[in-house]
Amino acid sequence: MVDDAPDRSFDYESMLQSLPTKCGVYRMLDANGKVLYVGKARNLKARVSSYFRSGGLATKTIALMNKTCDVQVTALQSEVEALILEQTFIKSERPPYNVILRDDKSYPFILFSDHDYPRISLHRGAKRHKGEYFGPYPSAKATRDTIQILQKLFKLRTCDDTFFKNRTRPCLQYQINRCSGSCVMDVDKVEYQADLRLAEMFLRGKSEDLLNEFKEEMNKASAELEFERAAKLRDQIRDLVRVQQSQYVETSTGSADVFGIASSGRYVCVQGMFIRDGRMLGHRTWYPRNELSQDDHEMLAAFLAQYYFGGVTRDLPREVLTSIPIEDEHTVEQALTDLAHHRIVLSSHGITQRARWLKLIRENSALALSTYMAKRKNVFERYAELQDVLELDEVPQRMECFDISHSQGEATVASCVVFDNEGPVSSDYRRFNIKARVGGDDYAAMAEAVERHYTRLKSNEANLPDILLIDGGRGQLNRVLEVLAELQIDSIMVLGISKGEGRRPEYDTVWIAGNTKLELPPNSAALHLLQQLRDEAHRFAITGHRNRRQKQRRRSEIDEIEGVGPKRKRELLTHFGSVAAIKGASAEELEKVPGISTKLAQEIYGIFHDG
């Protein structure tokens, strides 16, 4: 049974008496000064005092207050200032009890460059390049799919300007009828600009107008007996109709971000739809953690504050629609207006098309949540079975797995991946470039990686895993146990998993300490969980190994010369054409390369002609 009141670990009464009654931001800190939670309030005294009631607090709030040893407050002049400062603190401190939006990338746009023959390209980040931007799109895939449609319908170029300027014959895109070949072909600029205007109509959601224009042009070409041009327009009409059938629902007008929320217990799903010029560009789904059992109105408000004010530049529409009213709606609306420098309407109601958007986002967020919960249930069942098989007192909360990857001893890399009881925790993944010359010795490489990793974690046992899985058999398992014994870590259960006959998953063997096999049937959910963890560690290790190997193989003798960086290396290779030619050049010839001084030319010559 949980006590209805937290343990008071500091003198809170005097702190509460000194609180102001104005708006501001408060931060709750633990004994080590780490920020646990950041919040804002219209009335700091009333809001902070509510956490120190003798009863009526939620279980998670009690857990927060039991860890809280200090509360710091910052009084401000307006609620909008409080909202912005709250998000600044959340971004810098990343407190564990706040909603943390793990979405620090800006959204991609399509850019039409400022050029006689404009290039269409994916653009992410600040809009520094001259040209016209369309978007934002919810993902890079959605952007690339749209670019492919534009290539197919209008044959616009996607190559960069350097490639375009230096072509002597058309590239493959021309051969497959995805580009007009304007780099070398005699393409009329007026005609290219006309195709560009049609592409803009498509991106602005005016597909019906575009279709009608195609039909008029086709009929006109046919009447003038220009049958080849009419056939081309007919094919464009056919492709456009096909695209319209596969596109998201389109409307005649309107730009809005639409957000919906669905929750069940500790699970929360927030979904966003992005509509520009009446065209739905796509949607995106998040699953934030509800650490303080907030209701949906509070959660959605906290999410929107993180999304728009968390430090990532967003393209702001004229409207933001929410499936339910949010807390402090007026404050968020005013803050958005200040951020965008134009009026933004924040609303949870709509008629006609906006009502359909809201209905759609409610249905989709509920569907996404049910799918997510079904997956989480499957993951929990795997953990519960593993608990039974290993006869543990509790369900494992954290598991780590190590794997080694190399090519005959070259560029050895070890990986460490982490799972909690909700699946992979990619932010905790680690790679280790093995420093010792192990020469393909997996035992030594595994020992080095484990020792380096757990030497770092030993000071904070809270971060140690419940289970450590090793990709290997008895030999690797026993070597890791020796390393952990030397580090005096005995709180981790160590398992090994080795491939069976024919490397088939159903024949995998799981080992535990004492060189004992763990008998698990091929259909065991616990075995599937361990295999998933092992396969993820293998994927992460081999990716790191390939990257390291390629980096090493790209290095040449020039890279070892002090004073020759990437730019001078590029100038040398451009001038001479190869490393062999550089090695055979005289000091006077080297000196002719831009950026190479007389002294450096003599040093390079001396290195290659020493003795």
ChimeraX attribute file (.defattr): number of C-alpha atoms within 10 A of each C-alpha:
attribute: neighborCount
match mode: 1-to-1
recipient: residues
	/A:1	3
	/A:2	8
	/A:3	10
	/A:4	14
	/A:5	20
	/A:6	22
	/A:7	14
	/A:8	13
	/A:9	14
	/A:10	13
	/A:11	10
	/A:12	14
	/A:13	10
	/A:14	9
	/A:15	15
	/A:16	16
	/A:17	10
	/A:18	9
	/A:19	18
	/A:20	15
	/A:21	14
	/A:22	17
	/A:23	23
	/A:24	26
	/A:25	25
	/A:26	22
	/A:27	22
	/A:28	23
	/A:29	21
	/A:30	18
	/A:31	12
	/A:32	7
	/A:33	11
	/A:34	17
	/A:35	22
	/A:36	21
	/A:37	23
	/A:38	26
	/A:39	22
	/A:40	24
	/A:41	21
	/A:42	18
	/A:43	17
	/A:44	23
	/A:45	20
	/A:46	15
	/A:47	16
	/A:48	22
	/A:49	15
	/A:50	13
	/A:51	17
	/A:52	18
	/A:53	12
	/A:54	10
	/A:55	13
	/A:56	12
	/A:57	18
	/A:58	14
	/A:59	16
	/A:60	15
	/A:61	18
	/A:62	22
	/A:63	16
	/A:64	21
	/A:65	23
	/A:66	15
	/A:67	17
	/A:68	24
	/A:69	18
	/A:70	19
	/A:71	19
	/A:72	13
	/A:73	19
	/A:74	17
	/A:75	20
	/A:76	15
	/A:77	10
	/A:78	13
	/A:79	23
	/A:80	21
	/A:81	17
	/A:82	23
	/A:83	23
	/A:84	21
	/A:85	20
	/A:86	24
	/A:87	24
	/A:88	17
	/A:89	19
	/A:90	24
	/A:91	16
	/A:92	10
	/A:93	14
	/A:94	19
	/A:95	19
	/A:96	16
	/A:97	18
	/A:98	20
	/A:99	23
	/A:100	20
	/A:101	20
	/A:102	11
	/A:103	12
	/A:104	11
	/A:105	12
	/A:106	18
	/A:107	20
	/A:108	24
	/A:109	24
	/A:110	22
	/A:111	22
	/A:112	24
	/A:113	18
	/A:114	12
	/A:115	10
	/A:116	10
	/A:117	21
	/A:118	21
	/A:119	20
	/A:120	23
	/A:121	20
	/A:122	18
	/A:123	21
	/A:124	15
	/A:125	13
	/A:126	9
	/A:127	12
	/A:128	6
	/A:129	12
	/A:130	11
	/A:131	14
	/A:132	15
	/A:133	19
	/A:134	18
	/A:135	21
	/A:136	23
	/A:137	25
	/A:138	20
	/A:139	16
	/A:140	16
	/A:141	11
	/A:142	14
	/A:143	24
	/A:144	17
	/A:145	11
	/A:146	19
	/A:147	21
	/A:148	16
	/A:149	18
	/A:150	25
	/A:151	20
	/A:152	18
	/A:153	24
	/A:154	21
	/A:155	22
	/A:156	27
	/A:157	24
	/A:158	20
	/A:159	17
	/A:160	13
	/A:161	15
	/A:162	8
	/A:163	9
	/A:164	19
	/A:165	11
	/A:166	10
	/A:167	12
	/A:168	10
	/A:169	11
	/A:170	16
	/A:171	15
	/A:172	11
	/A:173	18
	/A:174	15
	/A:175	11
	/A:176	9
	/A:177	14
	/A:178	20
	/A:179	23
	/A:180	20
	/A:181	22
	/A:182	18
	/A:183	21
	/A:184	15
	/A:185	11
	/A:186	9
	/A:187	13
	/A:188	11
	/A:189	12
	/A:190	11
	/A:191	10
	/A:192	19
	/A:193	15
	/A:194	13
	/A:195	17
	/A:196	21
	/A:197	13
	/A:198	22
	/A:199	23
	/A:200	18
	/A:201	15
	/A:202	20
	/A:203	20
	/A:204	17
	/A:205	22
	/A:206	20
	/A:207	22
	/A:208	15
	/A:209	13
	/A:210	18
	/A:211	18
	/A:212	12
	/A:213	14
	/A:214	19
	/A:215	17
	/A:216	13
	/A:217	16
	/A:218	22
	/A:219	16
	/A:220	14
	/A:221	17
	/A:222	15
	/A:223	11
	/A:224	10
	/A:225	11
	/A:226	13
	/A:227	14
	/A:228	11
	/A:229	15
	/A:230	21
	/A:231	14
	/A:232	12
	/A:233	21
	/A:234	17
	/A:235	13
	/A:236	19
	/A:237	20
	/A:238	13
	/A:239	15
	/A:240	22
	/A:241	15
	/A:242	11
	/A:243	15
	/A:244	13
	/A:245	10
	/A:246	9
	/A:247	14
	/A:248	12
	/A:249	13
	/A:250	17
	/A:251	16
	/A:252	13
	/A:253	14
	/A:254	17
	/A:255	17
	/A:256	24
	/A:257	21
	/A:258	25
	/A:259	27
	/A:260	27
	/A:261	27
	/A:262	23
	/A:263	18
	/A:264	11
	/A:265	7
	/A:266	12
	/A:267	17
	/A:268	23
	/A:269	25
	/A:270	26
	/A:271	22
	/A:272	21
	/A:273	22
	/A:274	22
	/A:275	26
	/A:276	23
	/A:277	20
	/A:278	20
	/A:279	25
	/A:280	22
	/A:281	24
	/A:282	18
	/A:283	19
	/A:284	14
	/A:285	18
	/A:286	18
	/A:287	19
	/A:288	19
	/A:289	18
	/A:290	20
	/A:291	14
	/A:292	19
	/A:293	16
	/A:294	15
	/A:295	11
	/A:296	21
	/A:297	17
	/A:298	14
	/A:299	24
	/A:300	27
	/A:301	18
	/A:302	23
	/A:303	21
	/A:304	18
	/A:305	20
	/A:306	24
	/A:307	19
	/A:308	19
	/A:309	22
	/A:310	23
	/A:311	16
	/A:312	15
	/A:313	15
	/A:314	18
	/A:315	14
	/A:316	19
	/A:317	19
	/A:318	17
	/A:319	18
	/A:320	20
	/A:321	24
	/A:322	26
	/A:323	24
	/A:324	17
	/A:325	17
	/A:326	20
	/A:327	16
	/A:328	17
	/A:329	15
	/A:330	15
	/A:331	16
	/A:332	25
	/A:333	19
	/A:334	17
	/A:335	21
	/A:336	23
	/A:337	17
	/A:338	13
	/A:339	15
	/A:340	15
	/A:341	10
	/A:342	12
	/A:343	15
	/A:344	21
	/A:345	17
	/A:346	23
	/A:347	18
	/A:348	18
	/A:349	13
	/A:350	13
	/A:351	9
	/A:352	7
	/A:353	14
	/A:354	16
	/A:355	15
	/A:356	12
	/A:357	24
	/A:358	23
	/A:359	13
	/A:360	15
	/A:361	25
	/A:362	21
	/A:363	13
	/A:364	21
	/A:365	25
	/A:366	20
	/A:367	13
	/A:368	19
	/A:369	23
	/A:370	17
	/A:371	12
	/A:372	15
	/A:373	15
	/A:374	12
	/A:375	14
	/A:376	16
	/A:377	13
	/A:378	13
	/A:379	18
	/A:380	16
	/A:381	16
	/A:382	20
	/A:383	23
	/A:384	18
	/A:385	17
	/A:386	21
	/A:387	16
	/A:388	13
	/A:389	15
	/A:390	12
	/A:391	10
	/A:392	13
	/A:393	8
	/A:394	11
	/A:395	17
	/A:396	17
	/A:397	13
	/A:398	19
	/A:399	24
	/A:400	25
	/A:401	26
	/A:402	27
	/A:403	27
	/A:404	28
	/A:405	25
	/A:406	21
	/A:407	13
	/A:408	10
	/A:409	15
	/A:410	16
	/A:411	22
	/A:412	29
	/A:413	28
	/A:414	27
	/A:415	28
	/A:416	26
	/A:417	27
	/A:418	22
	/A:419	23
	/A:420	16
	/A:421	18
	/A:422	15
	/A:423	17
	/A:424	18
	/A:425	15
	/A:426	10
	/A:427	8
	/A:428	11
	/A:429	16
	/A:430	17
	/A:431	20
	/A:432	21
	/A:433	16
	/A:434	17
	/A:435	12
	/A:436	10
	/A:437	12
	/A:438	15
	/A:439	15
	/A:440	17
	/A:441	14
	/A:442	20
	/A:443	17
	/A:444	18
	/A:445	27
	/A:446	26
	/A:447	19
	/A:448	20
	/A:449	25
	/A:450	22
	/A:451	17
	/A:452	11
	/A:453	15
	/A:454	18
	/A:455	13
	/A:456	9
	/A:457	14
	/A:458	14
	/A:459	10
	/A:460	9
	/A:461	11
	/A:462	8
	/A:463	11
	/A:464	18
	/A:465	22
	/A:466	18
	/A:467	18
	/A:468	20
	/A:469	27
	/A:470	29
	/A:471	24
	/A:472	23
	/A:473	18
	/A:474	21
	/A:475	12
	/A:476	21
	/A:477	26
	/A:478	19
	/A:479	16
	/A:480	25
	/A:481	20
	/A:482	12
	/A:483	17
	/A:484	20
	/A:485	11
	/A:486	11
	/A:487	13
	/A:488	10
	/A:489	15
	/A:490	11
	/A:491	12
	/A:492	14
	/A:493	16
	/A:494	23
	/A:495	26
	/A:496	28
	/A:497	24
	/A:498	19
	/A:499	16
	/A:500	12
	/A:501	10
	/A:502	9
	/A:503	10
	/A:504	9
	/A:505	15
	/A:506	17
	/A:507	15
	/A:508	19
	/A:509	19
	/A:510	25
	/A:511	22
	/A:512	19
	/A:513	14
	/A:514	9
	/A:515	14
	/A:516	10
	/A:517	15
	/A:518	16
	/A:519	12
	/A:520	17
	/A:521	12
	/A:522	13
	/A:523	9
	/A:524	15
	/A:525	19
	/A:526	23
	/A:527	25
	/A:528	17
	/A:529	19
	/A:530	23
	/A:531	19
	/A:532	15
	/A:533	23
	/A:534	25
	/A:535	16
	/A:536	20
	/A:537	29
	/A:538	22
	/A:539	15
	/A:540	23
	/A:541	25
	/A:542	20
	/A:543	15
	/A:544	21
	/A:545	25
	/A:546	17
	/A:547	12
	/A:548	18
	/A:549	17
	/A:550	11
	/A:551	11
	/A:552	12
	/A:553	8
	/A:554	9
	/A:555	10
	/A:556	11
	/A:557	10
	/A:558	21
	/A:559	13
	/A:560	10
	/A:561	14
	/A:562	10
	/A:563	14
	/A:564	17
	/A:565	12
	/A:566	11
	/A:567	10
	/A:568	16
	/A:569	19
	/A:570	12
	/A:571	15
	/A:572	23
	/A:573	16
	/A:574	11
	/A:575	16
	/A:576	17
	/A:577	12
	/A:578	11
	/A:579	15
	/A:580	10
	/A:581	12
	/A:582	20
	/A:583	18
	/A:584	14
	/A:585	17
	/A:586	15
	/A:587	18
	/A:588	12
	/A:589	14
	/A:590	23
	/A:591	18
	/A:592	14
	/A:593	17
	/A:594	12
	/A:595	15
	/A:596	19
	/A:597	13
	/A:598	13
	/A:599	11
	/A:600	18
	/A:601	20
	/A:602	16
	/A:603	16
	/A:604	24
	/A:605	20
	/A:606	14
	/A:607	13
	/A:608	14
	/A:609	11
	/A:610	7
	/A:611	5
